[in-house]
Amino acid sequence: MYFKLFTNCKIVKGNVKSIIIDTQRNFYHDIPNSLYTIIKDLECKSINEVKNEIEDASISIFDSYLEFLVENDFGFITDKANQFLYVEQNKINKPSNNFIIEFSSKISKNIIYQLKDLNIDALHINFYEEIDINELNDILNQIINITSISFVSILSLYNKELNENTWLNLGVNYPILGQIFISSSPIEKTINSESLILIYSKENISFKNCGIVTPKYFSFNTYMYNESFCFNSCLGGKISIDINGNIKNCPSMPQSFGNIKDTSLEEALNHKEFKKYWNLTKDSVEVCKDCEFRYICTDCRAYTEQTHTNDQGLDISKPLKCGYNPYTGEWQEWSTNPLKQKAMKYYRFDK
């Protein structure tokens, strides 16, 4: 008999522990590295073959591991050795193209026309001022009529004139609208409607908040998992315009590739350095490469610990705002870590 993982379950080994990721049920489960090793052995050996290689004193542990995997629907037992082969990841040839724009009075809505030829898959729009609902309708209509974008998310400043139903109706009228995040709200609330996810937060959000690594931001979907193997989980396929009209890989990145007033998005995208971080995976980032969460957390190159660069001059340091230590398996508040204070001063987070 053989044990096989379900195709929606992936295992990732870290320094002190491993995880099973369930991309269908959207969660992960910690497992010891010894169980990771057993699962890998069971990919090519029968249950009895693996058992015969284990010391008698450890047989009961092996049996309990197998029972845990089956009872929690991570896998199944079969008599077919080669019918169900574990696929660690499906290779992706190109990252999904996503676009971020920080709308302000300095940026024309006509920018939407430039997205037509860039094959953008997802669009994130930030409004740091109160938005007029009619203006938002115009923007969404432009997106639908001009581009092939399939997913839109919005971050907007709280406006007491726009109630919950107003936002939810936008989701009904514009099926491409998947998420709306309301910042500086007097309440904390999340609504999962059939049309979209509406989140009210008391936080005052800006792109200086980006790069925070925490389990609540982990992504468990299959595409994110596969893409993280081949491309940078934050910057791969990304192009953005900051609040001043500067074209960047991410609004928080320091390097600008021109301003939208005199540079087209296509010109910026074709700059020889624009895609330099796109292929930098977590397997090449210091500390992250030893972390069990490396394929489900989003990387950050805008704010790092600034400890390492590679032969190409790329910053391969651990994200500054990550408080996880894969060598101890413990989380701590990143901003109080004494080892991060030098980088925090560089980014002026100590002000």
HELIX and SHEET records of a PDB file:
HELIX    1   1 ASN A   33  LEU A   42  1                                  10    
HELIX    2   2 ILE A   47  ASN A   52  1                                   6    
HELIX    3   3 ASP A   56  SER A   58  5                                   3    
HELIX    4   4 ILE A   59  GLU A   71  1                                  13    
HELIX    5   5 ILE A  111  GLN A  114  1                                   4    
HELIX    6   6 LEU A  115  LEU A  118  5                                   4    
HELIX    7   7 ILE A  133  ILE A  146  1                                  14    
HELIX    8   8 GLU A  164  ASN A  173  1                                  10    
HELIX    9   9 PHE A  207  ASN A  209  5                                   3    
HELIX   10  10 PRO A  215  TYR A  217  5                                   3    
HELIX   11  11 THR A  222  CYS A  230  1                                   9    
HELIX   12  12 LEU A  265  LEU A  269  1                                   5    
HELIX   13  13 LYS A  282  SER A  284  5                                   3    
HELIX   14  14 CYS A  288  ASP A  290  5                                   3    
HELIX   15  15 TRP A  334  THR A  336  5                                   3    
HELIX   16  16 PRO A  338  LYS A  340  5                                   3    
HELIX   17  17 GLN A  341  TYR A  346  1                                   6    
SHEET    1   A 2 TYR A   2  LEU A   5  0                                        
SHEET    2   A 2 GLY A  75  THR A  78 -1                                        
SHEET    1   B 3 CYS A   9  LYS A  13  0                                        
SHEET    2   B 3 SER A  18  ASP A  22 -1                                        
SHEET    3   B 3 PHE A  27  ILE A  31 -1                                        
SHEET    1   C 8 LYS A 189  ASN A 192  0                                        
SHEET    2   C 8 ILE A 197  TYR A 200 -1                                        
SHEET    3   C 8 LEU A 177  SER A 183  1                                        
SHEET    4   C 8 PHE A 151  LEU A 157  1                                        
SHEET    5   C 8 ALA A 122  PHE A 127  1                                        
SHEET    6   C 8 ASN A  98  PHE A 103  1                                        
SHEET    7   C 8 LYS A 238  ILE A 241  1                                        
SHEET    8   C 8 ILE A 247  LYS A 248 -1                                        
SHEET    1   D 2 TYR A 324  ASN A 325  0                                        
SHEET    2   D 2 GLU A 330  TRP A 331 -1                                        
END                                                                             
